[in-house]
Amino acid sequence: MNSISSAVAAWRSRINAQAFTIAIAALVIYLGFGILNPRFLGLDNLRDVAISACVNGLIGLGMTFVIITGGIDLSVGSIASLSGMVSAALMVNQGMNPYLGFLVGLVVGALCGLVNGVLVALVRLPPFIATLGTMSIFQGLAYVVTDGLPVYNIPKPFVMILNSRIMGVPTSVAAVAICAIICWFLLRRTVFGQNVIATGGSEETAWLSGVNVARVKIMVYILAGTLSGLGGMVVVARISAAQSEAGAPYQMTAIASSVIGGANLMGGEGSIGGTIIGALILGALTNGLVLLSVPSFYEQIVTGLVVVVAVTFDQVGKNWPAMRRGTKRPKQLDGSTDGAREPGLPTSVPATEADASGVDHD
């Protein structure tokens, strides 16, 4: 387990510097919009920005775990839609207790995540292909639940759970904060979190170190599905209605939140705090462009540019030491460079080290 511990330590040191850079970028964006329109920095408007970032934040938290393992989940928006539709249909059409309906929505999300996890970890389908297929399946089920019709008259107790205020703080914002703290603890303070990072760094090395890679993957997809379900119900509570395509807009923006926050799509890297900041950046872009009377379709262009710039700066930061020395990283036989997975784990370990670990691989 020494290789896992060293990889986690390297990951943490890099994430701290990365999170600081992302926070500075967010500050510059917020101040920029504040200069262009002073209303942007008003307390009420900042509260609106936080509320608008909630769904991306919730779904992005689960996506961060998936990306750290080297996977991707394209079905998160469809899971959000399906969870919201099932929960709303049961409460409105079947008279289910609102609190029980809320729990059912979480269970639906978790079951969808379980399906994704099984397809990726046990059936061994590529994550992109597996979740691309389930994206269509879950979205189709969201239509089937109510024959494509929206559900109105959502019970007030359900709306109050995720669309009210406690001491002036929106409950949806509080929910994101609680989930972020739990996710941070799981990733930074538990063996499960170390296994997630190890799996993303190198599945082979993690397996040789005794990590049940398949179980780790299934668990992160379940977590992503559960948080997507919660995000879908936040949307339902916000508009007091359930629509079959309500989660579709968050499919790519949740990934963008994680990537802007420092998650590496190659696996092994990701930050909970960075993901929340990434969601807040996207929320600020949406809100700020509206205040500046910029047509809404430009939002997608700006979001794409922000993602590209964020990844570019991340790559430049990784390669800066080598650039200053004027040297190139040595290439492997497959054309890749040494340390390309840094700060994840090495792609292989000597046989003697594996034997010394005493792990039975049969």
N, C-alpha and C positions, 0 to 999 in steps of 0.2 A: 504493500500500500504506500511505500515511500514515494514512488513515482507519481501516484495520485496526489499526495500531499504537496509535493513540490510544484506540480502543475497548478494546483489550486492557489498556492501562494503567489506564483507568477501571474496568474489570472487576476487575482485581487489587486496586486500592485498596478497592473495596467488599467483595470477598470476604474480605480480611484482617479487616475490622471485623466482618463477618458470622460468620466462623469463631470469632472471640473470643466473640461473643454466644452462639453455639451451645455452645461449650465451657463457658461459665458455666452455661448451662441444664442441661447434662449433669451438671456438678458438683453443682448443687442437687438434682437427682433422685437421684443416688447418695448424697449425704449424707442426704437425706430418708428413703430406704429404710434407710440405716444407723442412723438414730435410731430408726425404728420397729422394726427387727430387727437387732441388732448382728451377727448371723451374716452379713448381706448383705455387709459389708465385709471378711469373712475372705478370706484369700488363695485358698483352694480354691474358694470361691464366686465370687470375681471371675474366676478362671480358667474356671469354668463359664459365666459370663456372656459372656466373650470367645469361647468355643467356640460358644455358641448364636448369637452374632452373626455368625459366619463366613459362612454361606450368604447372609444378607441383605447382608453387606458385599461379597461377591464379585459377586453379581448387581446390587447397587446401584451398583457402580463402573461397570459397562457401561451401566446405565440412565442414569447421570449424563451420559455422553457423548451419549446419544440425546436426552435432555431438553434439553441445551444447544443442540443443533441445532434445537430446536423440535419434536421428534418425541416419540413414545411407543412403547413396546414391551410389548404385553399378552401376548406369547407366551413371556416369559422362564421362567415356571414350567413350561410345557409342554416347552420346550427342555431344561430341567434334567431333567425326567422322562425324555424320549426319550434323551438322552445317557447317563444312568445305566443305563437298560434295555438299550440297545445294547451298551454296554461290558460290563455284567454278563453278558448272554446270550452274547456272544462268548467271554468267559473261562470261564464255567461249562459252557455247552453245546457250544462248539466247541473248547475247550482252548487258546484264544489266550493268548500270554504276557501276564501282568498289566501289564507296563510298556507293551507295545504296545496293550493294551486301554485303558489310560489315555490314550494319544495318540489312539486312535480316538474316544474320548469327546469330546476337545477338537475333533477334526475335524468330528464330527457337529454340535456346537454352532456351529462356524464356518459350516458349510454352511447350517444353519437361518438364521443371521444373514444370510448372503448372499442367501437367498431373500427375507427381509424387506427388505433393502436394495434389491434389484432392484425389488420391487413398489412401494416408496416413491419411489425416486430415478428409475427409468427408466419404469416403468408409470405413475408419478405418482398412485398411490392415496393417499388420506389415511392417515397412519400408524395412526390409531385403527382404521380399517376393515381395512387390510392385516394388521395384527398380530392383530386380533380373529379374522380368518379363519384365519390360520396357527396361532393358538393352538389352535383345534379340530383342525386338520390334524395338528399335531405331537403333540397329546395322543392322537389316534386312532392314530397310528403307534406311540406308546408302548404301546398295548394290543395292536396287531397283532404286534409283535416277539415276544411270548411268549404270544399268545392270552389276554392279560389276567392271566396267572399271575405271581406274584412269583418272583424268582430268589434262591435261598439259596446258602449255601456259597461265598461270595465268597473268592477266593484270598487268603491272608494277606499276600503281598507287596503286593497292591493296597491292602489295608486299612492296611498300615504306611505307605504313601505319604502318606495323608491323615488317619490316625487313630492317630498315635503321638506320641512326644515326643522332642525333641532338646534335651538339656541342660535338661530341665524345661519347655521351651516346646512346646505342642501344634503338630504340623506343619500343621494347618489354620489356626491363627493365624499361623504363619510364612508360609504361602501367601498369606493375605490381606495381610499386611504387604508382601510382595514385590510383589504385584499393585498395591497402593496406590501404592508408590513408582514403579513403572513408569508407572502411569496419571498420577500427578502430573507426572512428567517429560514425558510425551507432551503433556499439556495446558498446562503452564507453560513448557516449554523447547524446544518444537519448532514448526516452521512448520505442521505438521499441527494442533497444538493451537490456534494462532492462527486457522487456517482453520475449525476447529470453532466457535470463539467467533464469528467473523465470520459464518458461515452462520446461526447462531442469532440474531444481532443483526439481520441483514437479508440475505436471500438475494440480492436484486437488487444491493445494493451489493457484496456479496462477489463475485458473478459479474462485475460491472463492474471489480472490482479484479484480476481474473484468476484467481479461485479456481474450481476445478472442483467445483462444489457437489454434483453427482451422485456423484462419486467419494468426496467427504468423507462423504456420508450412507451410502453402501454400506460404507465402512470402519468407521464407528461401529456400524452394525448387526452387522457381522461381529465386532467387538470385544465387543459386548453378548452375542452368541450364544456366543462362546468362553468368556466368563466365566460365563455361565449353565450351560454344559456342565460347567465345572469345579465350580460350585456343586452341580450334580446329583450329581457323583461324590463330593463331600464327604459328601453325605447317604448315599450307598450305603456308603461306608467307615465312617460313623458307626454305622449299624445292621447292617452286614455283610449287607445284603440290598438288592435292588432292587425297587421297587414302582412300578406304572404311574402313580400319582398322587402320588408322593413330592414332586414340585416344586410342586404346586398351592398349598400354603400360602404360598409365597414370592412368588406372583404380585403381590399388592398390597403386601406388606410391603417388597419391594425398592423399589417406587416411593415408599413412605412414607419409607424411609431417605434417599433422594435429596432428597425435598421437605423433610423435617425438616432435612437438612443444607444447605438453602439453594438447591436447584435451582429455577429458575423454569420452570413448565410452559409459559410463553409463549416460552421459548428465550432464549439469550444469557447465561445465568447458571448457575453450578453450581460446586461445590467438592468436590474429592476428599477432603480432610480432613473436611469437613462431612458427607459421606456416611458415612464410617467412624464418626464420632461419632453420626450418626443411627442407624446399625445398632446401636451400643453402647447407645443410649438404648432402642431397642426390646427389645434383649436384657435390659436392666436391668428394664424394665417386666414382661416375662414372668417373669423370675426372682424379682423382688421381690414380685409379686402371689402367686406360689406360696408364698413364705416367709410371707406374711401370711395364707395360707389363704383367699384370695379365689377364688371359682369361676372356672374358666378362661374361661367365655364372657364375663366382664366385660373380659377382655383386649382384645377387639376394640373395645369401647366406649372404653376408655382410649386405645388406639392412635389411633382416629379423632379423639378430642379433642385429643391431642397434635399431630396433623397440622394440625388446624384452628387451634389456638393458634399453632403455628409459622408458618403462612402469614399469619395475622393480624398477628403481630408484625413479620413481614417487610414487609408492606404498610404498616403504620404507620411503620416505619422509613424507607421510601422517601418517604412523603408528609409526614413530620414537618417538614422545612424550610418547605414551603408552608403547612402548618397553623399554624406559628408566625408567619408573615408575615400570616396571615389572607387569603391569596390563593388563587385556584384556577388550575390550569393551563389555558391557552387550549385550546379544543376545535378539532379538525380538522373538515373537512366531514363525515367519517364518524362524528363523535361521540366519537372517541378524543381523548386529551389529548397535548399535546406532551411528549416525554420519557418516554412510557409504556414505551418499549423500553429506557430507560436501565438499565444502562450498555452496552447493545448498540449496534449501528451504526444510523445514520439510515436511514429507509426509502427514501430516494432521494438521488441526487447530481446536481448540475447537469451538463448535457450537456457543458459546456466542460471540467469536471473529468474526465469519462469519456474525452473525446477526448484530453485531455492525458496520460492514463495510457499511451497507445500500445498498448492491448490490442486485438487483432483479435477481434471478437465474431462473426464469420461462422462 
